[in-house]
């Protein structure tokens, strides 16, 4: 309970909230300079999100992968690792799920779970490579993960082209119905918004994130290693294997994100020129959420909503939707350099402190 | 003879592809040598590619057709430098996490470039195709040498500039007091501080040089390869440049070698169908090559010890 109280104390909330405001303000200034109407733009963004059952469903759809990648990044952060490779692990998750979904023919109660597990393990192992290289060879996980991201992209493309491709097209055969994880009745109820079980799994994963890190022995060890590897080693923990395990779990979360984009949303995999960026947005989500379960959830809702609502800006206010990327970039810029936020807030905070002094 | 001709063309295209990598990787080198990791090279290249496309277009419209690409190149350098200031202010002055800010630069630059493109070109997500970009120049006499002449001395002006900057970088880094101080700040900032070298100043310079050079790198791609800017004009070259810095062991000459080698692997992809040995190799493997090789270098520990010791650590004078 103390932990939950800690999340909601004022100082930990102040920086993210002010950063969000500053980010939206930056976006508004950019729009104003471009000769657009920021208020009309933001209101059409929000109104798109709530305009119809279809749009609400699709907004949830675009929030879901960010929950996965957000927890993946946050989990690694908590264990002292910067998993910038979520992007690649997401791709490997997609590829694992598509492989099983396209090539195998099984009854649904085996096929779908097998596809999910395969994708998750693909993601986990891909992350474990970076973890292993750090543990065994001392390679900085950020650099190795950046390389692994691109290798994952081209490896996935290779697998799609070599084993799964539909003749003359740049995409795989459709994933078999038995592996798909759409929620059919909900899809129908929301005018064919692409709803899938992944959203539910994402919420379960948030809970798992909390339970693993704060309610299990292994999670305690992971956090201890993250806080102080030398002390953890002195206390008899196996630092290296803990590192690999943390990366594996982080990668499983990332992989699951990719799995459900395939099994829940698209149903086929394309040959891609670049990765989707969910992994990098996951870094944004985790940072904004302070690497806490609830924070990640709220962060994913904010960024997923912004991303999905951005299309409304071009319809409603004729504003280029990319302005949302500027907003997201600036929010994280301010969260990361919280020194700037505190510097901006200084006059206000000093005033408040003075008032308090006078009152006393 | 046929084979030699193809080889000549291959070398020529290698030079085209590696030029942008050389610029950007040298930028990354200056930043990392001063102790600041710059994951944002990709975003800075995007900024440069965008600024070059727009400035060149406007210069052509203003009637300065001949000098337009040069104006584009200058604009790209300045625009890249401005974006790198975001990185510098937050990571050096406010000691933010360098990797996070790098990711921010990537998200922010691409968003800004496409937003501005749509604003300036009536909703289109790419700029108009430029009517006048750089053309290859022949170096007098040298380009007449059979085989070698065509391969090496018929190139875009940017290629010669890149190689000149590489040579200058080497001298600046290893033969001038400025270079010594920049390296000192990346190796042991507190010692540097003790002897009166401003860590903040040299790190700012390092990061700003990375913005300037990455801007030139991005501009090179617009002005020699694509002739316009779109969301996919830069796709991964910034990350290959990061790989080149590591593969080249943080040394300008090594970095140029690495950039050329990675450029060669890209060029080879275009010629893969012409050779028996390369026909069998899927094109994806050519794309992967720079990353796999860099990973191998990291794993085998060949590059260990060459990385600046204080790389990635914000300098806090209160904690030395």
Interface residues (C-beta under 8 A of the other chain):
Chain A: X30 X34 X35 X82 X84 X133 X137 X138 X139 X140 X142 X143 X144 X146 X147 X148 X149 X150 X151 X154 X155 X157 X158 X161 X162 X273 X274 X277 X280 X281 X283 X284 X287 X320 X322 X323 X324 X325 X326 X328 X329 X330 X332 X333 X336 X337 X338 X339 X340 X343
Chain B: X37 X39 X86 X89 X90 X91 X93 X94 X95 X96 X97 X99 X100 X101 X103 X104 X105 X106 X107 X108 X110 X111 X112 X114 X115 X116 X118 X119 X123 X232 X235 X236 X239 X242 X243 X246 X282 X284 X285 X287 X288 X291 X292 X294 X295 X298 X299 X301 X304 X312
